[in-house]
């Protein structure tokens, strides 16, 4: 009775194995044709089932002889690319190489020249939008689009990132700095989760600047009659469950009995309702009064583009779903970038009190400068960029780039890149991964500063490599200037992050205003064990969840500075 079924299953298995073998042989041939070295991998990096299940398989794969897995496993772990740093390239002996698998070919690179070519030729090497499509859970987004659609969204959004907006970011960061330090004062300066507090800080600024909505720190938030979650809870839960929402099919999510799925679905539905209400209220107001073209907010620009009768330019018309999708993605990407930068930088300051003290002296000098006519934006911001504050920001972004890799693809025909004056052809369909984590940690790109002996990444990284002074000029040295393509924390080229200046302004205002008044230190009074705990949190404890941040934040204590 079961024999035909067994034969059928065995036959299907053989057909599958044979097809995978044929595909692998074809991809190996393509990899060889590029002239780059290559390794063979049984797993395709961008496979959704593999992304979901890899942590479950990792204990088993870790038991295999390293000679079987060393060449391909480190760059197959979607969530652990940052941890690998430059090591896979060091072992391969090349800064660019192919990974051939049955599912397709990947070109991994941390070569500055190749990275610049790929990121600056957006038509030849577009984003791998199918890999980013999970971000479109509320509608089409600028992040997960290409071509004319992407250019349209950018045309709508770009005018909002202006000097008026940046000035508002600065002033709101000053307000939020007072509120967050008051919040810490209520806990005697003890902060168990700097990542969570930094998320709230960044979210409060973004929702105020772009959406005109104020969020509180300590007071209980009212729940509107049509909702079951307050606004801040809905948005924080959407971010908390982003992996569940991105990777779980809607049929499973809607019918799952598991608590995690139920809470994720509730947050998704609640936040969609809030977005719809914000969109509709804005449209109603804009039907009455439209702002001057150069003063419209991000929210107003997208609502006008997606609402019949409000479009100022018919060429900038988008479907209603794209309004929702882009309002969501700018909240997600904007607050994650700023929050992770702030949390990582503050934790590093707690580990390096000498640099913290030097930074505070430079902050005091800026704000006591009698020649500074305006102690806000842009004058104070420009001054701070050239001090320890700017150096801290640049070094933190070197150690923890916004994303550990940037996915591109060869979508149409064969494309070429120049390697040491030689043309290399990359076949259509190849996925190109610009590995920013390796770029920022390669000893070729980052030689040890004069008088320092660390090379690359000693253990534990990044504490062993933290040297923000590299970015500053002094009487004996000029500021380090990396070669083009070696440092790209916000991406590069036409697709670079539109909000990079927004994030820089927010960071400088936040750090300057907090550390004018407070010192930060590791909460554990045993200095040696506290530093070891911090080192682990900032290295092996780092996670990639829409950004690079500590999975186990270090307990900190903020202490008011003496006069």
Phi, psi and omega in degrees: 000317183271350185300314179300322180295316180298316180298317180298313180296320179296320180295316179298321179296317179296318178299317180297312181298318180295318180295322178293321178296315179297318179297318180297316179298320179296318182288327175296319178298317178295319180298318179298324184294340182284337184087352175277154172293161183215158171233156179259135184227134180283351189239140176265122189306320187267008178294123182299314177303320179293318179300320181289320191260355190299323181294331177287325181278340188301318178302322178291314181296329181291339180277345180289154176304136183298333179295339178278332191240343188302327186283337186233332187295316183305321180266018174251353184265100188308317186270001186235017181298320181301319184296330182288327181057228183272351189304315180301325180285325176298316180293323180285337182078013181219148176270357175215129176204160181268148171239111182263129179220165177301329182281343181151180181251142173239141171250110177267133179218143167229026176275122184302319182294312180295320179300316179296318180298315183294315185282337180268353178248074187292334178284323180282326183231075181288167176297152175275086190291332179294332177286333183262357186299336179300338180286348184273035187287340175254355182146174181302146183228159176295329183291321185253037179226164179218175174062218183297324179298314180295318180297323179297312180298321180292323177298324179288319187278322190304318180301338181286338180269072184240180184292330176296316178297315182295325176295321178293322176301314181300309184294323179288326176296324176298316179297313183291331176297319177295320183288320182289324177290327174294322176297318178292326179300325180293340178251023181058031177083354182280129180234110182281331187222086180293334178295314179296317180293322178294324176298315179296317179304308182294321180294319179298320180292314184295315181293328177288312185290315186266331187239001175064025183245126181265135177243141182265167180264315188242331183288151180287131183275134180286144177260119179300155184305327184273007185236163173243351176234143171292161184305311184295325179291319179299313183289321180292325178289325175299317178291321181297321183259026186300321179297318179298314182290324182288322193254347183267124176304142185300326179299317178292315182299321183286339186240002184289140176275352185286142183300318181301317180291321179295317180291322178296316180296317180300315180297319180300312182294316182296316182291326175299319178297319178297317179298318179297319180294318178296316179299312184293320179295321179293317178299318179299316179294320182290334175295335179272310183219126175261140179285160172305147187304323183272005180242002181289141179279171176302315179302311182295320181297318180287322178295318178297320181291334184252009183239119178305135180092350181250348184295126175279333183222115185297340178286346178252054181251132180229158178290156180305324181298327180289334174296310181298314183299317183283327174299320179292312188293327178289327174293312183297303185293319183296314185280328179296314181300309183293319183294315181294320177300314182294314182296315180295319182294316181295321178295320176296321178298322179295332180276342183232074184299329180294316177294321178302315180297317178296322178296318180296323176298318180291325176295314179301321181295320179297314186277354174253006182287114182291340180278351181276106184292325183230119183270038178224219181266137006262350190296310181296322179300313181299319178296315184296328180301331182267008181249193178300332180295312177297322179295319177299316180298313182296318182289322177296319178290334174292315182287325183227083178297162181304317177229145181285341178205156179240115183274129175230172180212160172260101191265337186219107179073177178279137177242159183238154170228154179264130179233107181053044178081000181250137180277129176243132181264134180244121185294154175302141179093348178291133174268131180251125179250109173278111187271093183294329179297318178286321177305316185280354184234003180290128177297341176291325182270336188229077178293155180296138178298158180303131179087358178240148190246358180288145178232127178066241188226096173286182181254137355270130174286139011261358182302327181290342187244000183291114179209075182295339180299342179301333185272001186244145174270147173216193186293338184247338184228151170263159180299141180293134180239100182296154178296150179306130180096348181276343183223110181216068184296332181248023183084192185206154174078199185299330183268010179298157184300125179292333185264019184296319179291322174308310182294321181293317179297313180300316181298310183297318179295318182295308183297316181297316184285327177288314188272357166293332186249335190229153164258154172241141179217162176291133187291328179293123185288340176279101189303317184294311180290327178296318180292323177295319178296317179295319179299319179293316181299322184275357180236271181295337181276000180288140177236157176249100178227088186061013180166171183257118185204163178291130175284333176236088184303147181279129175298130183236164174225130177258129184236130180297135179292145174283152182293000000 
